[in-house]
Structure formats: structure tokens, C-alpha cells
Amino acid sequence: MPSPAPQAELCPDANAGIEPPLRASICIPTRNRARLLRETLESLDRQSVAADRLQVVVGDDGSNDGTIDMLRRLQPSYELKWTRLHGQGSGAARNAAARLADHEVLIFLDDDQITTPDLVAAHLEVHERDAAVVVQGDYPLAAGWDLGGASLIFERSRRRSRGPANPTADVAFRLWGANFSVRREMWAQVGGFDERLPRSQDLEFGLRLADLGLSMMVEPRALSHHLHAVSAAGFRRQCLDEGRCMVRISRKRGVPVESLLDGPISRPVDRLLGSIWVHFPAWADGLGRSLGGALWIADRVRLRPAQLFASRLIRRYHELGGIALETAAPVGAMVPG
């Protein structure tokens, strides 16, 4: 009789039960900054993770400076996609990019961030350990980009207020949106960024993530270098919009405006300046232009104490103006920028 055929022995799959490694979709909003965007995208071509673990999705908000042509010519090692909007704002551009993303982790990166090789790996490693976390990356000013007063004051504010807040504060953590990550399902669960806010969408988005019980992890290895540049006029406009958005967020959440800012806004001089903005807007704007001129001069002579003083004054004056104008407007009305 022939001997029985040997029974096949089934070897256990060494990979059974092991989750595949997380992958990242990097979402970048942009508008008319093709040169900076190209530098950011080129830096992402030098990441330490395998190219198939990341994709980049650009949300272009109606650029007319050749941004789309640049994207078509670029041939990175990673998958690159883009979508076009028509002047709907950075919040809409972020959301549009996130909707097009395929991977489990969304890394939100601004278009002026030169990434270090381990940025994506550092974000992913934290999310591998904990799904209920927001990862805040670090993005100090790039070398040679600390010459303007507005950039100096931005960097000072960022360093002072990043990370978890006091446990008793109304703001659980202050999210800085140029370099952070969250699981895609968490972005979807809170409904993405509030597209009605011209600024401070990252702060408001972070507050809603905190409402879900997410915690913040500041990860210094998720490092990029910020190519921050803004004119004096642009800085004034940003600060005015910042004040308006603080009022909109405070109304939305039912918290005092002061809880969203670095300090009180009820001093007599604060009330006086706010009253001037409401009752004499043309005069108030003219004074703001004069302050912008002072910053322009301070930047040209590169006198750092004068740059910091002028920038702080502009920020405070225009934030108070935005708060006063938005507070005086009917609830639900959108004060024009």
C-alpha cells in the first residue's frame, strides 16, 4: 500500500493581527504663493518615511500666479493632488484638501513651512501610540526670516501660548495651525474648520477637538521652519480680523472674549480706543496707517526694540478695533474685512 500523503502543516502568519502602519495626508492651503509653496513641497520630498506612507493635497484658493502650472510640472516621489476653489478663504481650502485626502492621519501644514526630514515620521509615531490626540508640531522662524517686527511678535506669541493651557481655563489648548495633525475621523466628526472665520480657524477648531476629549501633544521632532513674511498693511488687516474672529468665537462658544486673548480688554484706554473705532472709523483707520508707517521705518533701520514696540502697539490697537466693530454689529452680521 502506498504510504499516506503527508499532511500540510499550516504555519501561523507572522503578520496576523498586526495593524498596517499609519499613513499621512498632508493638507496645504495656498493662494498666490507659488514660490513658497514649491519650497515647502520640495522639502516634503526629503522625508524619512517611505513615499507610499504620505500624500500631499493642496487646496488652492483661486491663485493666479502660476501655482497650478507649478504643481503640474512638479514630479515628487510622493503622491501629489490638488483641488481648486475661488476665493473662499483658507478654512475652505483646508477643508477641501482634507475631503480629498485618502490616509488616516491629516497633517495640516501651511504653504510657508520648510519641513525637516522626520516631520511626518514624528507625527505618525504619536498617532500610532494614541488615536485621541492632536499633535502640535514646532515651527520656529527660519534663519534670516526674523527681520520684520510683525514676524518677531508672531514668533513671540506662538512660543508663549502653544501647548495645553491651565486646567481651569476656558481654552483647553491653543492650537497653532501651520503644523499640526489629527486623525481624519476626528476632523470629520467636528465638521472641519469653520469657513466663516477669516482668521483663528485653528484656535476654534482646536476648541471643538478638545470638546471631544482629545488632548494635545507638543512634539518638537515634528519640526518645520517658518518662512513668515507680511507687510505692515497686511499685519494691520490680520490683527483687525483677529479681533473680529475672537468675538465670533466667543459668541459661538458662550465664553468671554478675554478668555480667548492674552489679557483683559476692559481698561479705560481699551474702551476709549474701541469707541473711536466704532464712532470714527475713518479717523481710527488713519491712525492705524500711521502706526503701520512707524513699523515700516523701524523695520528699515532694524532697531529691534522699536520693531517689537511698534508691532505690539499695532496688534493691540487693531485687535481692539476688530473686537469693538464686531461687538457693535448685529449678532450674525458679518462685518466686512
C-alpha positions in Angstrom: 0.0 0.0 0.0 1.2 3.4 -0.8 2.1 5.5 2.3 -0.4 8.3 3.1 0.4 11.7 1.7 2.0 13.9 4.3 -0.4 16.4 5.9 0.3 20.0 5.1 1.4 21.9 8.1 -0.1 25.4 8.3 2.4 28.0 9.6 0.8 30.9 11.5 1.0 34.2 9.7 3.6 36.3 11.4 1.7 39.4 10.4 -1.7 38.2 11.6 -3.3 40.8 13.9 -0.7 43.4 13.2 -2.2 46.7 12.1 -0.5 48.2 9.0 1.5 51.4 9.7 -0.5 54.6 9.6 -0.2 56.9 6.6 -0.4 60.7 6.4 -2.2 63.0 4.1 -0.6 66.5 4.3 -3.2 69.2 3.6 -1.8 72.6 2.5 -4.0 75.6 1.8 -2.5 78.3 -0.5 -3.2 81.4 -2.5 -0.8 83.2 -4.8 2.4 81.9 -3.1 3.8 79.6 -5.7 7.4 80.2 -4.8 7.0 79.5 -1.1 4.7 76.5 -1.8 7.3 75.0 -4.1 9.9 75.2 -1.4 7.5 73.5 1.0 6.7 70.7 -1.4 10.3 70.2 -2.2 11.2 69.8 1.5 8.5 67.1 1.8 10.4 65.1 -0.9 13.1 64.5 1.7 11.0 62.8 4.4 12.4 59.8 6.2 9.2 57.7 5.9 8.6 55.7 2.8 7.0 57.7 0.0 3.9 55.4 0.0 3.1 56.5 3.6 2.4 60.0 2.6 0.5 62.0 0.1 0.2 65.8 -0.3 -3.1 67.5 -1.1 -3.1 71.2 -1.9 -6.2 73.3 -1.6 -5.6 76.3 -4.0 -7.9 79.2 -3.2 -8.0 80.8 -6.6 -4.4 81.6 -7.2 -3.5 83.5 -10.4 0.3 83.4 -10.0 1.1 80.2 -11.8 0.5 77.9 -8.8 -1.4 75.3 -10.7 1.2 75.2 -13.6 3.9 74.8 -10.9 2.0 71.8 -9.4 1.6 70.2 -12.8 5.4 70.5 -13.5 6.5 69.1 -10.1 7.4 65.5 -10.0 7.8 64.5 -6.4 8.4 61.0 -5.1 5.1 61.1 -3.1 1.6 61.3 -4.5 0.5 64.9 -5.1 -3.1 66.1 -5.6 -4.8 69.4 -5.7 -8.2 71.0 -5.8 -9.2 74.5 -6.8 -11.5 77.0 -5.0 -12.4 80.5 -5.9 -11.5 82.9 -3.1 -13.4 81.1 -0.4 -10.8 81.5 2.3 -8.1 79.4 3.9 -10.6 77.5 6.1 -12.4 76.3 3.0 -9.1 75.5 1.3 -8.1 73.3 4.3 -11.4 71.5 4.3 -11.3 70.9 0.5 -7.9 69.4 0.8 -9.0 67.2 3.8 -12.0 65.9 1.9 -9.7 64.8 -1.0 -7.3 63.1 1.4 -7.1 59.3 1.5 -4.9 58.5 4.5 -5.7 58.0 8.2 -3.8 61.0 9.7 -4.2 64.5 8.4 -1.2 66.8 8.8 -2.2 70.4 8.3 0.8 72.4 7.0 0.9 75.9 5.8 2.5 76.8 2.4 5.5 78.5 4.0 6.9 75.6 6.1 10.3 74.1 5.2 9.9 70.6 6.8 12.7 68.7 8.4 13.2 65.0 7.3 11.5 63.5 10.4 8.4 65.7 10.5 6.0 63.2 9.0 7.5 60.3 11.0 7.2 62.2 14.3 3.5 63.0 13.7 2.7 59.4 12.8 4.6 57.9 15.7 2.5 59.9 18.2 -0.7 58.8 16.4 0.4 55.2 16.5 0.5 55.4 20.3 -2.7 57.4 20.8 -5.6 58.0 18.4 -7.3 60.6 20.7 -4.6 63.2 20.4 -3.9 66.4 18.5 -0.2 66.6 17.6 1.3 70.1 17.6 4.5 70.4 15.7 7.1 73.1 16.2 7.8 75.8 13.5 10.2 78.5 14.6 11.2 81.3 12.2 13.6 80.1 9.5 17.1 81.6 9.6 17.0 85.1 8.1 13.3 85.4 8.4 13.3 87.2 11.8 14.0 90.7 10.4 10.5 92.2 10.4 8.7 93.3 13.6 5.5 91.5 12.7 7.4 88.2 12.3 9.1 88.8 15.7 5.9 89.5 17.5 4.2 86.5 15.9 7.0 84.2 17.0 7.0 85.5 20.5 3.2 84.9 20.8 3.5 81.5 19.3 6.2 80.4 21.7 4.4 81.8 24.8 1.0 80.3 24.1 1.5 76.9 22.4 0.5 73.7 24.2 -2.1 72.8 26.9 -3.5 75.7 29.0 -4.2 75.9 32.7 -6.8 73.2 33.6 -9.2 75.8 34.8 -9.0 77.9 31.6 -11.8 78.2 29.1 -9.3 77.3 26.4 -8.0 73.7 26.9 -5.2 74.2 24.5 -4.3 76.8 21.9 -3.8 75.2 18.5 -1.3 76.8 16.1 -2.4 75.7 12.6 0.7 75.9 10.5 2.0 72.5 11.6 -0.3 70.1 13.4 -2.0 66.7 12.9 -5.2 64.9 13.8 -6.9 61.6 12.8 -9.1 62.1 9.8 -12.2 60.8 11.6 -11.8 63.4 14.2 -11.6 66.2 11.6 -14.9 64.8 10.1 -16.5 64.3 13.5 -16.2 68.0 14.4 -17.2 69.2 10.9 -13.8 70.5 9.8 -12.8 74.2 10.0 -15.3 77.0 10.4 -15.2 78.6 6.9 -16.9 81.7 8.1 -13.8 82.8 10.1 -11.2 84.7 8.1 -8.6 84.0 10.8 -8.3 82.0 14.0 -9.8 78.9 12.4 -7.1 76.8 14.1 -7.9 78.1 17.6 -11.7 77.4 17.1 -11.0 74.0 15.5 -8.8 73.1 18.5 -11.5 74.1 20.9 -14.0 71.7 19.2 -11.4 68.9 19.2 -11.0 69.5 23.0 -14.7 69.2 23.4 -14.4 65.6 22.1 -11.9 64.8 24.9 -8.8 65.0 22.7 -5.6 66.0 24.4 -2.7 67.9 22.8 0.8 66.5 22.5 3.5 69.0 21.6 6.1 67.1 19.5 9.3 69.1 18.9 10.6 66.4 16.5 7.8 67.4 14.1 9.8 70.4 13.1 9.5 72.8 10.3 11.0 76.3 9.7 8.6 79.1 9.1 9.2 81.5 6.1 7.0 84.2 7.7 6.6 87.4 5.8 3.8 90.0 6.0 3.7 93.7 5.1 2.7 96.4 7.6 -0.6 96.8 5.9 -1.2 93.0 5.9 -0.3 92.8 9.5 -2.8 95.5 10.4 -5.5 93.7 8.5 -4.7 90.4 10.1 -4.9 91.9 13.6 -8.3 93.6 12.8 -9.6 90.3 11.6 -8.2 88.5 14.6 -10.3 90.8 16.9 -13.4 90.2 14.9 -12.9 86.5 15.0 -12.4 86.5 18.8 -15.9 88.0 19.2 -17.4 85.5 16.7 -15.8 82.6 18.6 -16.8 83.9 22.0 -20.4 84.2 20.8 -20.3 80.7 19.3 -19.0 79.1 22.5 -20.6 81.4 25.1 -17.3 82.4 26.7 -15.9 85.9 27.4 -13.7 87.4 24.7 -11.0 87.9 27.3 -10.7 84.1 27.8 -9.5 83.8 24.2 -6.9 86.5 24.4 -3.7 87.1 26.3 -5.1 89.8 28.6 -8.0 91.9 29.6 -9.7 94.4 27.3 -11.7 96.4 29.8 -9.2 99.1 30.8 -10.4 102.7 30.3 -7.9 103.1 27.4 -9.2 99.9 25.8 -12.8 101.2 26.0 -11.7 104.6 24.6 -9.9 103.1 21.6 -12.8 100.8 20.9 -15.2 103.7 21.0 -13.1 105.6 18.5 -13.2 102.6 16.1 -16.9 102.4 16.3 -17.8 106.1 16.1 -14.9 107.5 14.0 -13.8 104.5 11.8 -12.1 106.7 9.1 -10.0 108.5 11.8 -9.2 105.2 13.5 -8.1 103.7 10.3 -5.9 106.7 9.6 -4.2 106.3 13.0 -3.7 102.7 12.2 -1.9 103.6 8.9 0.3 105.9 10.9 1.3 103.1 13.2 2.0 100.9 10.2 4.3 103.7 8.9 6.2 103.6 12.2 6.7 99.9 11.9 7.8 100.3 8.3 10.5 102.7 9.4 11.5 100.5 12.4 11.9 97.6 10.0 14.1 99.6 7.7 16.5 100.6 10.4 16.4 97.2 12.0 16.1 98.6 15.5 14.6 95.5 17.3 13.2 97.2 20.4 11.4 99.7 18.1 10.2 96.9 15.9 8.8 95.0 18.8 7.1 98.1 20.4 5.5 99.2 17.1 4.3 95.6 16.4 2.8 95.2 19.8 1.1 98.6 19.5 -0.4 97.8 16.1 -1.6 94.4 17.2 -3.3 95.7 20.3 -4.8 98.7 18.6 -6.3 96.7 15.7 -7.4 93.8 17.8 -9.4 96.2 20.0 -10.8 97.7 16.8 -11.9 94.4 15.4 -13.5 93.5 18.8 -15.3 96.8 19.0 -16.6 96.7 15.4 -17.8 93.1 15.7 -19.4 93.7 19.1 -21.3 96.7 17.7 -22.6 94.8 14.7 -25.8 92.9 14.9 -25.4 89.3 16.0 -25.0 87.1 12.9 -23.9 90.0 10.7 -20.5 89.6 9.0 -18.5 92.8 9.3 -16.6 93.3 6.0 -12.8 92.9 6.2 
